[in-house]
Amino acid sequence: MTLSRFDATRADLEGLLHEEPRYRVDQIWQGLYAQLRTPEELTNVPKALRDRISDELAPALDLITVSESDDGETVKFLWGLAGGGRVETVLMHYPDRATVCVSSQAGCAMGCGFCATGQSGFQRHLTTGEIVEQVVRAARVARDRGRRVSNVVFMGMGEPLANEPAVWGAVERLHGDLGLSARHLTISTVGVVPGIRRLAQRELPVTLAVSLHAANDELRNELVPINRRYPLAALIAAAQSFVDVNRRRLSFEWAMIDGINDRPRDADELAALCRRIRPAAHVNLIPLNPTPGWPTTGSPPDRVRSFRDRLVALGVNVTVRRNRGTDIDAACGQLAARVDITSR
């Protein structure tokens, strides 16, 4: 079986270079990860070996298009996968950091109707190397613009905890070889309870974000179908076990949908749910972004503000997420791996 460049482990590289001096493994591994170089750029390695590594450990991702928004501060990559699938990655520059939003699956099986990825259905899991390569290649773009990637969020296409082994393999590689802090690695889930419990037993203290969107089972069953399998009581119990072990504050993601989950009673229910987690969960409010397959629109700005203010009055720590890249379908819930004719 042929391994891709970032699916190869260090042991795989050692086997490939068994006839070379041992220091060559260090040179190449450090070059690929710590230095973010391609094999062709490893000038401390003989050209014949560079060519061999380039051929035998080829990239897994084929760049189809790059789209930019926010004066270049938001960059979306559309990648082609072996076998014909496509995924997207978003690089976001901020004054104090650069964040990469990575995909963990091609498509998604969770069926959340307001999410473009969920509307497209599930194709396949990504490998650890395909996830890591998204970060490395986005980090190269950030570096060329004088920025350094410090945060990775598993909030792109797919449900990360439905592909937890590969996702965790990527977390270990990002932490151990790219040098990213575990606390700056955020794994999002719509509520895959067994995955949350597995995550609680992992060694690195990553951050967990739960895409909640409703604080009662009746509404959440409609918005997030997996709630029928893992209702709120089971989800909150699993989330509390994660917090107890990990000692990290949990985040609830709440896509604000006009007239659906932005009413005063929704805020009251959300505040009560936040108080069931100790320490109380933080809430990220996300005005719903438009997608072709969902008829409902996002809450208007005045309702977002009143919803936030009600939560604050109820003692909830809350922020309103600024939408980035909406015009290039790069914002939350918009990733659908379509070719945009305006991309370059």
Secondary structure, DSSP 8 states (H G I E B T S, - for coil): ----TTT--HHHHHHHTTTS-THHHHHHHHHHTTS---GGG-TTS-HHHHHHHHHHS--S-EEEEEEEEGGGTEEEEEEE-TTS-EEEEEEEEETTEEEEE--SEEE-SS--TTSHHHHH-EEEE--HHHHHHHHHHHHHHHHHTT--EEEEEE-SSS-GGGGHHHHHHHHHHHHHTS---GGGEEEEES--HHHHHHHHTSSS--EEEEE---SSHHHHHHHSGGGGTS-HHHHHHHHHHHHHHH----EEEEEEBTTTS-SHHHHHHHHHHHHTSSS--EEEEEE----TT----B--HHHHHHHHHHHHHTT--EEE----SGGGT-STT-------TT--
